């Protein structure tokens, strides 16, 4: 039985909400640089998404962007994919000859949305431009003046523009000002390093709260008092405890009961999640990313039968703190009472916790050649990821979202 890697990269709208996910699938036998059969790779994406794993398990109710090779566009065999759930991407190395244009035309007539990937304008591409719904511009491949020219030229057509490889806040702001509709890249995960500046009040207060929550000496009574100070926290935790996701035999009516029945560690984790979700001016997807990292790291630790999987959860969860706080990880960790091995994992990816985090981040970004997860198979890594995605979706529906 062949094993596959499964990943997804979010595509954001102008309000920094998630519009869609691009699916990042590869055979475990090849890393991203050594794909020798593009048609088979595309087939793996389609078969494993829709027949093995299930689209909803990967993207929820969002759209899925899927890369197709030339063969899939010129073959007249109908692609049986849900037209309202997918966007078909035409790769940049596919020549816009008559067969390809005819194939794209046929698919648009069937109701499919078409995106042109890594687009750099050339007159020969004009027939595809007129058929496309979305054009993805790799902003790292062009100078800013060239990006402006592309936007001016393409805005003559009734299509939407997606900025790819947006890696900094400055690039995001530049593309926003140009009127791009969608954005894709690591810019949420690579924040500006702000040294010697005070955190905004909202973030400073939340960091202080998280510091108290993470104090290893905190007791049940103190944690209960801490949660009780915020009515919204208390309500959301009790709502989640009594939800179908937990399925307890009797209704829990107080935080004290929740701590006794579910344990101090569990309640502390949920309170930390709630605190992180209260940070102003940050997209909800960033919290989801942190949660997936946390649960995937924990799942991998459990699969290896590690002694303290909760520590792996903490490492994964806090790996997004620099992006959430718009500050360096070094500065943030000076204010959190974390164990040395967790700090080392977050700062330098050292130790077994750090190596696991490195594996999680490589999987998230589709950098298959950098996935080195000791004794775990590709199937176990994939299952750890998919389980984490399902868990994060469940938690967000009841614990985080209003």
TORVODREN-684069 format. One line per field, with one value per residue (C-alpha): y, z, x. Coordinates in Angstrom, 3 decimals. Each point is the difference from the previous one (the first is absolute). Example, Ala and Ser with C-alpha at 12.3 -4.5 7.8 and 13.67 -1.06 7.14 Angstrom:
v = [-4.500,3.440]
w = [7.800,-0.660]
u = [12.300,1.370]
***
This chain:
v = [0.000,3.349,2.724,3.687,3.304,2.296,3.722,3.221,3.636,2.643,2.650,3.169,2.678,3.737,-0.269,-2.647,-2.692,-3.377,-0.134,-3.368,-2.476,-1.125,-3.732,-1.181,-3.715,-2.107,-3.667,-0.879,-1.602,3.381,3.395,3.151,0.429,-3.509,-0.413,-1.762,-0.778,3.075,-1.816,-2.592,2.723,1.737,-3.311,-0.588,3.366,-0.755,-3.638,0.522,3.182,-1.161,-3.799,-0.754,2.867,2.101,3.645,1.201,-1.562,2.121,3.352,0.034,2.266,1.953,-0.305,-2.278,1.161,-2.990,0.101,-1.805,-1.009,0.478,-3.505,0.783,3.091,-1.496,-3.396,0.212,-2.475,1.894,0.861,-1.093,2.510,2.161,3.250,2.096,-1.302,0.149,2.427,-1.619,1.459,0.106,-0.318,2.664,-2.393,-1.034,1.567,1.811,-1.908,-0.739,-3.281,1.599,2.984,-2.355,-2.109,2.995,1.288,-3.355,-0.047,3.564,-0.882,-2.909,2.481,-0.360,2.964,0.369,1.550,0.738,-0.823,2.010,2.299,2.265,1.782,-0.797,0.679,-3.741,-0.409,2.439,-2.768,-1.544,3.372,0.426,-3.380,0.232,0.802,0.548,0.870,-0.739,2.343,-1.075,3.300,-1.340,-0.504,3.625,3.475,2.295,2.043,-3.227,-1.086,3.342,-0.435,-3.496,1.235,2.881,-2.346,-2.749,2.309,0.502,-3.470,-1.200,-2.190,-0.074,0.342,-2.091,1.025,-3.028,-0.291,2.949,-0.303,3.305,2.552,2.569,-2.270,-0.652,3.733,0.670,-2.622,1.216,3.521,-1.325,-1.616,-3.704,-2.110,-2.928,-0.721,-3.105,-0.439,-0.137,3.605,-0.923,-2.340,2.423,3.126,3.054,-0.141,2.932,0.514,2.505,0.913,-0.534,-2.430,1.560,-0.033,-2.793,-2.319,0.922,-0.816,-3.329,-0.900,0.701,-2.190,-2.798,0.325,-0.638,-2.888,-1.669,0.342,-3.618,0.883,1.186,-1.997,-0.895,2.725,2.744,-1.128,-0.080,3.549,1.121,-1.385,1.323,3.569,-0.214,-0.949,-0.766,-2.445,-1.784,-0.220,-1.288,-2.619,-1.320,-0.002,-2.089,-2.360,-0.706,-0.304,-3.156,0.130,-0.951,-2.188,-0.138,-2.120,2.945,3.756,2.058,3.148,1.695,0.536,-1.786,-3.112,0.240,0.164,-2.992,-2.190,0.966,0.966,3.113,-0.473,-0.183,3.083,1.909,-0.883,1.189,3.224,0.635,-0.537,2.449,2.584,-0.293,0.355,3.373,1.744,2.962,0.426,-3.565,-2.416,-2.983,-2.321,0.783,-1.519,-3.008,-0.437,0.095,-2.559,-2.361,0.245,-0.715,-3.000,-1.450,0.211,-1.640,-2.726,-0.770,-0.196,-2.403,-2.134,-0.257,-0.704,3.024,0.539,3.530,0.724,3.141,1.703,-0.575,1.576,3.089,0.301,-0.190,2.432,2.634,-0.274,2.642,2.470,2.168,0.460,0.645,2.507,1.679,-0.469,-2.286,-3.376,0.958,3.010,-1.936,-2.872,2.382,0.527,-3.621,-2.498,-2.906,-2.885,0.319,-2.871,1.653,3.345,-1.685,-1.757,3.259,2.044,-2.440,-3.170,-1.905,-3.182,-2.541,2.626,2.351,-2.720,-0.888,3.658,0.201,-3.011,1.560,3.291,-1.779,-1.983,3.138,1.741,-2.978,-0.227,-3.766,-0.338,1.523,-2.395,-2.177,-1.496,-2.883,-3.237,1.256,-1.084,2.365,-1.443,0.693,3.577,0.536,-1.409,2.214,3.020,-0.915,-0.822,3.394,1.783,-1.712,0.801,3.661,0.354,-1.513,2.192,3.156,-0.658,-0.119,1.404,2.840,1.299,1.978]
w = [0.000,-1.034,2.586,-0.622,1.635,0.360,0.650,-0.687,-0.284,0.788,-2.508,1.678,-1.092,0.534,3.525,0.835,0.163,-1.633,-3.517,-1.035,0.451,-2.601,0.405,0.371,-0.671,-0.985,-0.051,2.968,-2.429,-1.470,1.518,-1.634,-2.085,-1.440,-1.413,-3.306,-0.971,0.297,-1.252,2.774,2.620,-1.165,0.018,3.575,0.996,-1.489,1.076,3.555,0.533,-1.272,0.409,2.879,2.483,-0.921,-1.065,3.105,2.254,-1.660,-0.876,1.907,-1.802,-1.859,-3.647,-1.053,-2.567,-1.898,-2.422,-3.288,-2.653,-3.728,-0.403,2.193,-2.048,-3.475,0.781,-0.938,2.712,2.450,3.369,2.537,2.744,1.859,-2.005,2.991,2.208,-2.155,-2.002,-2.708,-0.254,-3.322,0.763,-1.310,-2.118,-2.160,-3.445,-1.133,-3.270,-1.787,1.851,3.412,-0.834,-1.326,3.156,2.331,-2.043,0.346,3.785,0.434,-2.029,2.389,2.880,1.445,1.320,-1.483,1.607,-1.810,2.290,0.335,-2.769,-1.907,-2.850,-3.602,-3.085,-0.692,3.301,-0.940,-0.983,3.473,1.704,-1.661,1.367,3.514,3.151,2.185,-0.873,2.518,-0.178,1.626,1.508,0.661,-3.746,-0.905,0.994,1.541,-3.198,-1.939,2.492,-0.466,-3.775,0.294,2.205,-2.387,-3.010,1.645,1.535,-3.534,0.354,2.347,2.145,3.498,0.937,2.552,1.337,0.567,2.252,2.187,2.803,1.889,1.310,-2.400,-2.979,1.213,0.391,-3.470,-1.606,1.957,-1.299,-3.569,0.450,0.051,0.976,1.614,1.652,0.508,1.740,3.345,1.013,3.066,1.158,-0.552,2.005,0.287,2.902,2.270,2.529,2.811,-0.541,2.320,-1.039,-0.605,3.147,-1.221,-0.763,3.148,2.180,-1.764,0.322,3.752,0.224,-1.902,2.276,3.023,-1.702,-0.917,3.465,1.061,3.601,-0.772,1.901,-0.846,2.217,-1.473,-3.558,0.766,1.381,-3.051,-2.395,2.083,-0.452,-3.657,-0.517,-3.675,0.881,2.531,-2.415,-2.914,2.048,1.489,-3.445,-1.381,2.985,-0.510,-3.794,-2.064,-0.589,3.645,0.532,3.796,1.692,2.035,-0.391,1.520,1.688,1.338,-0.793,3.257,-1.214,-3.357,1.669,2.239,-2.792,-2.913,1.828,0.520,-3.147,-2.295,1.429,-0.082,-3.685,-0.897,1.949,-1.850,-3.334,0.976,1.069,-3.327,-1.905,1.674,-1.641,-2.051,-3.746,-0.706,-2.313,1.594,-2.335,1.841,3.157,-2.039,-1.361,3.551,1.155,-2.886,0.703,3.683,-0.509,-2.787,2.191,2.862,-2.310,-1.270,3.565,0.944,-3.065,1.191,3.556,1.441,3.755,-0.058,-3.202,1.588,-0.268,-3.756,-0.131,1.773,-2.407,-3.022,1.446,0.944,-3.321,-1.417,2.879,-1.872,-2.821,2.427,2.063,-2.830,2.051,0.021,1.697,2.125,1.453,0.587,1.835,2.514,1.289,0.028,2.722,-2.358,0.597,-1.645,-2.431,-1.254,-0.457,-1.870,-2.235,-0.819,-0.556,-1.706,-0.744,2.225,1.943,-0.698,0.439,-2.410,-2.604,0.191,-0.455,-2.993,-1.523,0.606,-1.626,-2.999,-0.474,0.295,-2.716,-2.330,0.373,-0.204,-0.337,3.505,1.732,2.245,2.720,1.309,0.223,-1.352,-3.435,-2.568,0.750,3.727,-0.678,-2.352,2.533,2.752,-2.240,-1.073,3.575,1.074,-2.707,1.095,3.661,-0.731,-1.993,2.830,2.642,-2.061,-0.486,3.714,1.990,-2.083,-2.294,1.358]
u = [0.000,1.487,0.407,-0.632,0.735,-2.963,0.141,-1.807,0.984,-2.620,-1.019,-1.263,-2.457,0.388,-1.461,2.641,-2.641,0.645,-1.443,1.422,2.846,2.493,0.513,3.589,0.141,3.016,0.944,2.183,2.435,0.955,0.597,-1.288,3.153,-0.008,-3.490,0.647,-3.595,-2.190,-3.079,0.311,0.515,-3.175,-1.858,1.169,-1.415,-3.395,-0.294,1.201,-1.989,-3.351,0.125,2.352,0.042,-3.003,-0.006,-1.848,2.646,2.661,-1.579,-3.284,-2.445,2.712,1.005,2.855,2.578,1.421,2.941,-0.630,2.505,-0.422,-1.431,-2.990,-0.843,0.336,-1.563,-3.659,-0.981,-2.207,1.607,-2.598,0.699,-2.537,-0.025,-1.049,2.825,3.132,2.122,2.122,3.507,1.837,3.711,2.346,2.068,-2.971,0.193,-3.159,-0.371,-3.257,-0.614,0.450,-2.216,-2.676,0.231,-0.256,-2.948,-1.766,0.498,-1.245,-3.084,-0.555,-0.032,3.503,1.973,3.477,3.083,3.271,2.917,3.272,-1.171,2.373,-1.727,0.862,-2.075,-0.294,-1.867,-2.770,-2.493,0.407,-0.337,-3.381,-1.138,1.448,-1.948,3.086,3.586,2.742,2.996,3.259,1.118,3.510,0.523,-0.750,1.154,-2.600,-0.360,-0.580,-2.650,-1.759,0.104,-1.465,-2.834,-0.780,-0.001,-2.051,-2.602,-1.324,-1.512,-2.787,2.226,1.472,3.652,1.878,3.418,2.247,3.055,-0.963,2.540,0.002,-2.454,1.458,-0.677,-3.517,-0.678,1.454,-2.257,-3.023,0.579,0.185,-3.407,0.856,-3.008,1.806,3.341,2.115,3.339,1.767,-0.528,-2.059,2.748,2.872,-0.786,2.165,2.461,-0.732,2.772,-0.051,-3.654,-2.905,-2.672,-3.443,-2.147,-2.245,2.923,1.895,-3.011,-0.512,3.676,-0.196,-3.097,1.731,3.012,-2.194,-1.786,3.302,1.500,0.692,-0.853,-3.532,-2.614,-3.601,-1.462,2.177,-0.735,-3.720,0.174,1.957,-2.608,-2.889,1.297,-1.007,-3.640,0.594,2.793,-2.195,-2.930,2.067,1.821,-3.234,-1.616,2.845,0.075,-3.703,0.211,-0.293,3.762,0.622,-3.104,0.118,-2.696,-1.329,-0.195,2.826,-1.285,3.146,3.659,0.838,-1.824,1.758,3.421,-0.775,-1.397,2.233,3.173,2.056,2.104,-3.028,-1.680,3.294,0.429,-3.484,0.435,3.279,-1.767,-2.713,2.563,1.838,-3.267,-0.693,2.963,-1.173,0.525,1.073,-1.840,-1.735,1.896,3.222,-1.495,-1.137,3.538,1.406,-2.558,0.744,3.734,-0.624,-2.234,2.126,3.113,-1.890,-1.372,3.488,1.328,-2.792,0.709,3.624,-1.236,1.833,-0.331,-1.487,-1.965,-1.494,3.404,-0.038,-3.452,1.333,2.931,-2.296,-2.530,2.572,1.860,-2.358,0.389,2.503,-2.489,-2.869,1.958,1.955,3.144,3.025,-0.219,3.008,-1.824,-3.227,1.695,1.542,-3.551,-1.196,1.048,0.703,2.389,3.407,-0.582,-3.203,1.734,2.860,-2.502,-1.782,3.146,2.333,-2.010,2.421,-0.630,-2.711,-2.727,1.739,0.511,-3.675,-0.944,2.329,-1.737,-3.435,1.046,1.530,-3.212,-2.124,2.019,0.210,3.800,-0.032,3.764,0.378,-2.378,2.149,-2.160,2.077,-1.956,-3.344,-1.182,-1.489,-3.443,0.404,1.118,-2.911,-2.479,1.459,-0.607,-3.545,-0.995,1.360,-2.003,-3.226,0.691,0.759,-3.221,-2.045,1.588,-0.413,-3.702,-0.697,2.907,1.452,-2.729,-2.902]
***
